[in-house]
Amino acid sequence: MTTDWDPWSYREQSGMTAQGSANLVGYSVEATDGGIGKVDEATNEVGSSYIVVDTGPWIFGKKVLLPAGTIDRVDVDGGNVYVDLTKDQIKDSPEFDQSSYNEPAYRNRVGDYYGRYYTR
């Protein structure tokens, strides 16, 4: 683990960049212990990239916000996004708020929550 993890930027190993990357909407999302849903929304903005995952029946149709820094790799040919978190880690994240998910306070909470799994 590293201390310079940036929640809102893609890691090099993901194969993604903020500009010029594939549109991830519709891709399946896989946690380390199984599928969690499909990408409902994605952005590739420099320093502000994320995906919103529609979890379907897994957690009763809720959505979760995953910062780009949680993405381990993307299989463009297979249409899959792999995150290096467990289902429980994702399920326990701050509740997705459609009205404020782009606001700094909410994004800070989400970044801080996931940061504990990537920084020491």
N, C-alpha and C positions, 0 to 999 in steps of 0.2 A: 504494500500500500504506500501511497505517496501523500505528501503534505501539500502538493500543488494541484490537487484535483479541482477542476472548475466544473460546477454542476451544469452550466449553461453552454458548454462547448463540447463538441464531439471529441472523443479520444482518438488518437491516431490509428489505433488498431481497429476501430469501427469501420474504417473504409469510407467514412462520411466526412464531408467538409461543410462549412457553413454556406458556401456558395457553390452552385453547380452540382449538388448532390441529387440523388434520386428522390422523387416524391414518395414518401413512405405511407401515405394514406391508403388504407386497405390491407397493408401488410399484417401478417400474424405476429404476435409478440410472445416470445418464449422466455419465461423465468428459468432459473437453474433447475427447478423441479416441476416444470410443465408449462403449458400454455396458459396465458392470462387474458387473451382477447385480441382485438384488432385495432390498428391505429385509426382513430377517428379524425385526428387533426395533427398536423406536423408543421414545424417552422424551421427554417435553416438560417435564421438571422444571426449574424456574427455576435457572439457573446450572449445570445438570448434564445438558443435553440432548445426545443423540447418536442415531445410527442404527447398527445392525449389518447389514452387507451380506453376503448369501450369494452368493459369486462364481461358484458353479456350476463349469462346466468351465474358466472363464477362468484361474483360478489353482488348479486341481485341487480344487475344492470347498471351499476354505477360506473363512473369514469374515474380514471386516475391520471395525474400529470406526472410524467417521467422526464426529468431533465436529460438533455442530450448526453451528459457525462455518465449516465447510468448504462448507456448502450455499449455493449462489449463488441458486437459486430453485426453487420447487416449482410444478409444473403439476398442480393438483388434478384438473381435468377430464380430463387425459390420463394421470394416474397416474404421473407422472415426477418424479424428484428430480434436479436438475442440480448437480453440484459443479464448482468451478473448479480442478480438479487433473487431471493426466494419469493414465493408467493406471499408468505406471511409478512416479509419486510415491505412488500408493495401494499398489501392490504392494510397494514398499520400506518401508512403514510397519512399526512394531513388530508382531510376530506376535500375532494375536488369541489371548487366553488365556481360555477359558470360565470358568475357576475364579477368575480375579482381575481381570476387566475392570472391575469396579466399585470396586476398591481404589485409594486415592490414588496409590500409587507407579506403578502401571501407567498410570493416567489422566494423570499428570504426564509420563511418557515419550511417550505419544501426543500430548498437547498440545504438548510441546516439539518433537516431530518435525514436526507440521504447522505450528507457529508460524513456522518458518523461511520458509515460503512466503507469510506474511501480514504479517510485521513487519520493520521495518528500523531 
